[in-house]
């Protein structure tokens, strides 16, 4: 169905879409190439929610040359009026005669309606080209739409012995400057950075992107069941990005001082055995528009995400250091005697050297 030229053009569109990975949320990352034969006459990508979509940028660049051309888009063109007009309508009015989409849009507002609109206008439409790559590009958006929860990445750092901090809690710095700079890129890609109250009390973190250019800062999410976040903490006082505090406290008198800060939002997930229910927490975060959430937390909370099978990816930075047997470990988990007698639950996807450290990217092993 698809030629080598089609594949090449869609690869170009996917590369364009990747350029928006730091700024499009909660919208998907989308790229568009408009071509007449092998000649690209217009191209573009979606940069930021509320701004022009990829097709609009490409059509503007193509101008009159869009008439009779083929449009390659990494996601089905939208068919509804939102903050911008429908892209399917724009392609029709521009006179495009063929549209190739990498995948249909599962968003109920679109869900095949865009492709149908194009076909009804007499345009030759096909989809499914490099769909696997297109889905990987928008794993957060798709997780939010299809699973009603974000894609969850656990970010960890440890020494050769799997230890994350000395027994007294000191952990700065296990990894080198290069690895810490790489973490800033992961933060910039994320919709939100999630941590626990233990980390807030111990480190008073900002959980923001530093020393890396980005159009928007990720939101911060704190799991604080008993509402212990200090009012003088950076997360409360720094209004540079939204902060979500997930708590089980219902006393409005205690909540009121936090609500006075416009950037703070209080949510109350369900309770499970006196703790925040992580499943319900993720449902609520998805409802807030968060597609990719990176967990930067201590061993207890990180272990809880693993135990509940809620982690979709682990990124582990391993430093050539040995912290000792009394140091703190990566995850607090109950011992499982079966784990040594079966295939490991996780598999290595990539292994990269960053400075003196090693970056492991792991995903759950498919059954």
C-alpha positions in Angstrom: 0.0 0.0 0.0 2.8 2.4 0.8 5.9 3.2 -1.3 9.5 3.9 -0.3 8.7 7.5 -0.9 5.7 7.4 1.4 7.9 5.9 4.1 10.6 8.5 3.7 8.1 11.3 3.9 6.4 9.9 7.0 9.8 9.5 8.7 10.4 13.2 8.0 7.0 14.0 9.5 7.8 11.9 12.6 11.1 13.7 13.0 9.3 17.0 12.9 6.8 15.9 15.5 9.6 14.9 17.9 10.7 18.5 18.0 7.5 19.4 19.9 8.1 16.9 22.7 8.9 19.5 25.3 5.9 21.8 24.8 2.8 20.3 23.2 1.1 18.7 26.2 -1.7 18.1 26.8 -2.0 18.0 23.0 -0.3 15.2 21.0 3.0 15.7 19.2 2.2 15.9 15.5 4.3 16.6 12.4 3.1 17.2 8.8 4.9 17.1 5.4 3.2 18.3 2.2 4.9 17.0 -0.9 4.4 17.0 -4.7 6.1 13.7 -5.7 9.5 13.7 -4.0 9.6 17.5 -3.5 8.6 18.8 -0.1 6.7 22.0 -0.5 5.6 22.5 3.1 6.3 21.1 6.5 5.6 21.9 10.2 4.9 20.5 13.6 2.7 21.4 16.5 4.6 23.5 19.0 2.2 24.4 21.8 -1.4 23.9 22.9 -3.5 26.7 21.7 -1.2 27.4 18.8 -1.5 26.3 15.1 -1.4 22.6 14.5 1.2 20.9 12.3 -1.0 20.9 9.2 -1.5 24.7 9.5 2.2 25.4 9.5 2.8 23.1 6.6 -0.1 24.5 4.5 1.1 28.1 5.1 4.5 27.2 3.9 3.2 25.3 0.9 0.8 28.0 -0.2 -0.7 27.4 -3.7 1.6 24.4 -4.1 -0.6 22.4 -1.7 -3.2 22.0 -4.5 -2.8 18.5 -5.9 -0.2 17.5 -3.3 0.0 14.7 -0.7 -0.1 15.5 3.0 1.7 13.1 5.4 0.6 13.5 9.0 1.7 11.6 12.0 -1.8 11.7 13.5 -5.3 11.9 12.0 -6.2 15.5 11.2 -8.7 16.9 13.7 -12.3 17.4 12.6 -13.7 19.6 15.3 -13.5 23.3 16.4 -11.4 23.8 19.5 -9.0 26.6 20.1 -8.1 26.2 16.4 -10.2 25.3 13.3 -10.4 21.7 12.0 -7.2 20.7 10.2 -9.2 18.3 8.0 -11.2 21.3 6.7 -8.0 23.2 6.0 -6.5 20.4 4.0 -9.7 20.1 2.0 -9.8 23.9 1.3 -6.1 23.8 0.2 -6.9 21.3 -2.5 -4.8 18.5 -1.2 -5.6 15.3 -3.2 -4.1 12.6 -0.9 -3.6 12.3 2.8 -1.5 9.6 4.5 -1.8 9.4 8.3 0.4 7.3 10.6 -2.5 6.5 12.8 -6.1 7.3 13.7 -6.7 9.6 16.6 -8.3 7.8 19.6 -9.6 11.0 21.1 -13.4 10.7 21.1 -13.6 14.2 19.6 -11.9 12.9 16.5 -11.8 9.1 16.4 -12.0 8.6 12.6 -14.2 11.7 11.9 -11.2 13.6 10.4 -10.4 10.8 8.0 -14.1 10.4 7.1 -14.4 14.1 6.4 -11.4 13.9 4.0 -12.8 10.9 2.2 -16.2 12.6 1.9 -14.5 15.4 0.1 -13.1 13.0 -2.5 -9.5 12.9 -1.1 -7.5 9.7 -1.3 -7.0 8.7 2.4 -4.9 5.9 4.0 -3.6 5.4 7.5 -1.3 3.0 9.4 2.0 4.0 7.9 4.7 3.7 10.6 2.0 3.4 13.2 4.2 1.8 15.8 6.7 4.7 15.7 3.8 7.2 15.8 2.3 5.5 18.9 5.7 5.6 20.6 6.0 9.3 19.9 2.7 10.0 21.7 2.7 7.3 24.4 1.7 9.8 27.1 -1.2 11.2 25.1 -2.4 7.7 24.1 -2.1 6.4 27.7 -4.3 9.3 28.9 -6.9 8.7 26.2 -6.9 4.9 26.0 -6.1 3.9 29.6 -7.4 7.0 31.5 -4.0 7.3 33.3 -0.6 8.8 32.4 2.4 6.9 31.2 4.6 6.6 34.3 8.4 6.7 34.2 10.4 5.9 37.3 13.7 7.8 37.4 16.3 6.4 39.7 20.0 6.8 40.4 22.2 4.3 42.2 25.7 3.1 42.7 27.1 -0.2 41.6 25.6 -1.9 44.6 22.1 -0.6 43.9 22.3 1.9 46.7 20.7 5.4 46.3 21.9 7.2 49.4 24.0 6.8 52.5 22.4 5.6 55.7 22.0 9.2 56.9 20.1 10.1 53.7 22.9 11.9 51.9 22.7 11.4 48.2 24.3 14.5 46.5 25.8 13.5 44.2 25.8 9.9 43.2 25.9 10.5 39.5 28.0 12.9 37.5 27.1 16.3 35.9 26.4 14.7 32.5 23.8 12.4 33.9 22.2 15.1 36.0 21.9 17.2 32.8 20.3 14.3 31.0 17.6 14.2 33.8 16.7 17.8 32.9 15.8 16.7 29.4 13.6 13.9 30.9 11.9 16.5 33.1 11.3 18.8 30.1 9.6 16.0 28.3 7.3 15.2 31.2 3.9 16.7 31.9 4.5 16.4 35.6 7.2 15.4 38.1 5.8 13.3 41.0 7.4 12.9 44.4 6.4 12.0 48.0 6.2 14.1 51.1 9.4 12.4 52.4 11.4 13.8 49.6 9.9 17.3 50.1 10.7 17.3 53.9 14.2 16.0 53.4 15.3 18.0 50.3 12.9 20.9 49.7 13.1 20.3 46.0 11.9 22.6 43.2 11.3 19.8 40.7 11.7 22.1 37.8 13.8 22.1 34.6 17.2 23.8 35.0 19.8 24.8 32.5 17.8 23.5 29.6 15.6 25.7 27.3 12.0 24.8 27.5 8.7 26.7 26.7 7.0 25.3 29.7 7.8 23.9 33.1 6.3 20.5 34.1 3.8 20.5 36.9 4.8 19.2 40.3 2.8 16.5 42.1 3.3 15.8 45.8 1.8 12.8 47.6 1.1 14.1 51.0 -1.7 12.1 52.7 -1.4 13.9 56.0 -0.8 17.4 54.5 2.7 18.0 55.9 4.1 20.1 53.0 5.7 23.1 54.7 4.1 26.4 53.6 7.6 27.9 53.3 8.7 25.1 50.9 9.8 25.9 47.4 6.9 24.0 45.9 4.5 26.3 47.7 6.4 29.6 47.5 7.6 29.1 43.9 4.7 29.8 41.6 6.7 29.1 38.4 4.6 26.0 37.5 1.5 24.3 38.8 1.8 22.3 42.0 -0.7 19.5 42.7 -0.9 18.3 46.3 -2.6 14.9 46.7 -3.9 14.5 50.2 -6.4 12.6 52.3 -7.0 15.6 54.5 -10.5 17.1 54.2 -10.3 19.8 56.9 -10.8 23.1 54.9 -9.1 25.1 57.7 -5.9 23.1 57.1 -6.3 23.3 53.3 -7.0 27.1 53.2 -3.4 28.3 53.4 -2.5 26.2 50.4 -5.4 27.3 48.4 -4.3 31.0 48.7 -1.6 30.2 46.2 -3.0 30.3 42.7 -0.6 27.7 41.4 -1.6 25.1 43.9 -4.3 22.6 43.3 -5.6 20.2 46.0 -6.9 16.8 44.9 -8.2 14.0 47.2 -7.7 10.5 45.7 -9.3 7.5 47.3 -7.8 5.9 50.4 -6.4 2.4 50.5 -5.2 1.1 53.9 -4.6 4.6 55.2 -2.6 5.6 52.1 -3.4 7.3 48.8 -4.7 4.9 46.2 -2.2 5.2 43.4 -4.6 3.9 40.8 -7.2 6.6 41.6 -4.4 9.2 41.8 -3.3 8.4 38.2 -6.9 8.6 37.0 -7.2 12.1 38.5 -3.8 13.2 37.0 -5.0 12.1 33.6 -8.2 14.1 34.0 -6.0 17.1 34.7 -4.3 16.6 31.3 -1.1 14.9 32.4 0.0 12.3 29.8 3.6 11.6 31.0 4.5 11.6 34.7 8.0 11.1 35.9 8.3 9.7 39.5 11.3 11.1 41.4 10.8 9.7 44.8 12.3 7.6 47.6 12.4 3.9 47.8 9.0 3.4 49.5 6.9 5.3 46.9 9.0 4.0 43.9 8.5 0.5 45.3 4.7 1.1 45.6 4.4 2.0 41.9 6.3 -1.2 41.0 4.2 -3.3 43.4 1.0 -2.0 41.9 2.2 -2.6 38.4 1.8 1.1 37.6 5.3 1.8 36.2 5.6 1.8 32.4 9.3 2.6 32.2 12.4 2.7 34.5 15.3 5.0 33.8 18.2 4.1 36.0 21.4 6.1 36.1 24.1 3.8 37.6 27.3 5.4 38.9 30.6 3.7 39.4 30.4 4.1 43.1 29.9 1.7 46.0 28.0 3.1 48.9 28.1 0.1 51.3 25.7 -2.4 52.8 24.1 0.0 55.2 23.2 2.5 52.5 19.6 2.9 51.3 18.3 0.8 48.4 16.4 1.6 45.3 13.0 0.1 46.1 11.1 -1.0 49.2 9.4 -4.2 48.2 8.4 -7.4 49.8 10.7 -10.3 49.0 9.4 -12.5 46.2 11.0 -16.0 46.2 9.6 -16.7 42.7 11.6 -13.9 41.0 14.7 -16.0 40.8 12.9 -18.9 39.2 11.1 -17.1 36.4 11.9 -14.7 33.6 12.7 -11.2 34.8 9.7 -8.9 34.8 11.7 -6.1 33.1 13.9 -6.0 30.0 16.6 -3.6 29.0 15.6 -1.4 26.0 18.7 0.8 25.8 22.0 1.0 27.6 24.0 4.2 27.2 27.2 5.6 28.7 26.8 9.2 29.9 30.0 10.6 31.3 31.2 8.0 33.8 27.7 6.7 34.4 25.5 4.2 32.7 21.9 5.0 31.7 19.5 2.0 31.7 16.1 2.3 30.1 13.9 -0.6 30.9 10.3 -1.6 30.1 8.0 -4.4 31.4 8.7 -7.7 29.6 5.7 -8.7 27.5 4.0 -11.9 28.5 
